[in-house]
Amino acid sequence: MSKSHIHASTAIVTRADTPIYECIKLMQKNNVGSVLVVSDDSFQRLVGIFTERDLLNNFVLIQDSNFWKKPIRTVMSHPVRVLMA
């Protein structure tokens, strides 16, 4: 019987006012499929998540409306539901 192990990794986090194109560059640089999005204030509460799926689902809007410089909050998934084991 094999045991599965969960390996903790550092989460990639960005502020909700970060431009979409910068979030995509951050994901590429860190070779990840998502970034956690925190509030713009000093509390930095978790307010959303931006995933490759969010990019695909919103690609036409982002491209056609030239949204690349819009804040990530415009296309992130929210609210975030956390599952605790």
ZAGUVO-662951 format. One record per residue: y, x, z negated of N, C-alpha, C in turn. Coordinates in steps of 0.2 Angstrom, whole numbers, padded with zeros to 4 digits, always signed. Layout:
N
YXZYXZYXZ
...
//
This chain:
85
-0006+0004+0000+0000+0000+0000+0006+0004+0000
+0011+0003+0005+0017+0007+0005+0022+0004+0001
+0027+0008-0002+0032+0005-0005+0038+0006+0000
+0043+0001+0000+0049+0001+0004+0054+0003-0001
+0059+0007+0002+0064+0010-0002+0071+0007+0001
+0075+0006-0003+0082+0004-0001+0086+0010-0003
+0089+0012+0003+0094+0018+0002+0101+0016+0002
+0104+0017-0004+0111+0016-0004+0116+0020+0000
+0121+0017+0003+0125+0021+0007+0132+0019+0006
+0137+0023+0007+0144+0021+0006+0146+0016+0011
+0149+0011+0009+0152+0006+0013+0158+0008+0016
+0159+0006+0022+0165+0008+0026+0170+0002+0025
+0176+0003+0022+0181-0002+0020+0187-0001+0024
+0190-0007+0026+0197-0007+0029+0201-0012+0026
+0208-0012+0027+0212-0017+0025+0213-0023+0030
+0214-0029+0028+0215-0034+0032+0220-0034+0038
+0225-0029+0037+0230-0029+0041+0229-0023+0047
+0223-0020+0046+0221-0015+0051+0220-0018+0058
+0223-0015+0063+0222-0017+0070+0215-0017+0072
+0213-0022+0076+0206-0023+0078+0203-0016+0081
+0207-0013+0086+0205-0007+0089+0204-0001+0084
+0207-0001+0079+0206+0004+0074+0200+0003+0070
+0198-0003+0069+0192-0005+0065+0186-0003+0070
+0186-0004+0076+0181-0002+0081+0180+0005+0081
+0186+0009+0081+0185+0016+0081+0182+0019+0075
+0184+0015+0069+0181+0017+0063+0173+0016+0062
+0171+0011+0065+0164+0009+0066+0161+0014+0070
+0164+0016+0076+0161+0021+0080+0160+0028+0077
+0165+0030+0073+0166+0036+0070+0160+0037+0065
+0159+0031+0061+0154+0032+0056+0147+0029+0058
+0147+0027+0064+0140+0025+0067+0137+0019+0063
+0142+0014+0062+0140+0008+0058+0141+0002+0062
+0138-0004+0060+0139-0010+0064+0143-0015+0061
+0147-0013+0055+0151-0017+0052+0156-0013+0047
+0161-0017+0045+0166-0014+0040+0168-0020+0035
+0168-0018+0029+0171-0023+0024+0178-0023+0025
+0181-0029+0024+0188-0030+0024+0191-0032+0018
+0196-0028+0015+0199-0030+0009+0206-0032+0010
+0208-0036+0004+0215-0038+0005+0220-0033+0005
+0226-0035+0008+0231-0030+0009+0235-0028+0003
+0234-0032-0003+0238-0030-0009+0234-0025-0013
+0237-0023-0019+0234-0018-0023+0228-0019-0026
+0226-0026-0026+0219-0028-0029+0213-0026-0024
+0215-0026-0018+0209-0024-0013+0203-0028-0014
+0204-0035-0015+0198-0039-0015+0194-0040-0009
+0188-0041-0009+0184-0042-0003+0186-0049+0000
+0188-0049+0006+0191-0055+0009+0187-0056+0016
+0183-0052+0018+0179-0053+0024+0175-0047+0027
+0172-0048+0032+0168-0043+0035+0169-0043+0043
+0169-0037+0046+0169-0037+0053+0163-0034+0056
+0160-0037+0060+0153-0034+0063+0153-0034+0070
+0148-0030+0073+0148-0030+0080+0147-0037+0083
+0144-0042+0079+0143-0049+0082+0150-0052+0082
+0154-0051+0077+0161-0053+0078+0165-0051+0084
+0164-0045+0085+0167-0042+0091+0164-0045+0098
+0158-0046+0098+0155-0049+0104+0157-0057+0104
+0157-0060+0099+0159-0067+0099+0166-0068+0100
+0170-0064+0099+0178-0064+0100+0180-0060+0106
+0176-0057+0110+0178-0052+0115+0182-0055+0120
+0181-0061+0123+0185-0064+0128+0192-0065+0125
+0192-0068+0119+0199-0069+0116+0203-0063+0115
+0199-0058+0112+0203-0051+0111+0205-0048+0117
+0201-0048+0122+0203-0045+0129+0208-0049+0133
+0207-0055+0134+0211-0059+0138+0218-0060+0134
+0218-0060+0128+0225-0061+0124+0228-0055+0122
+0225-0049+0124+0227-0042+0122+0228-0042+0115
+0223-0044+0111+0223-0044+0104+0221-0037+0100
+0220-0032+0104+0218-0026+0101+0222-0023+0096
+0228-0025+0096+0233-0023+0090+0234-0028+0085
+0231-0034+0086+0231-0039+0080+0227-0037+0074
+0229-0039+0068+0225-0037+0062+0218-0040+0062
+0214-0036+0059+0207-0038+0059+0205-0044+0056
+0210-0047+0052+0209-0053+0048+0209-0059+0053
+0211-0058+0060+0211-0063+0065+0204-0065+0067
+0200-0060+0067+0193-0061+0070+0187-0059+0065
+0189-0057+0059+0183-0056+0054+0180-0062+0052
+0174-0061+0049+0170-0067+0046+0172-0067+0039
+0173-0073+0037+0175-0075+0030+0173-0082+0028
+0172-0084+0022+0172-0079+0016+0165-0075+0017
+0165-0070+0013+0159-0066+0012+0154-0069+0007
+0148-0069+0008+0143-0072+0003+0139-0066+0001
+0138-0064-0005+0135-0058-0008+0128-0061-0011
+0123-0057-0009+0116-0059-0012+0115-0053-0017
+0114-0055-0023+0112-0050-0028+0104-0050-0029
+0101-0045-0029+0094-0045-0031+0093-0043-0038
//
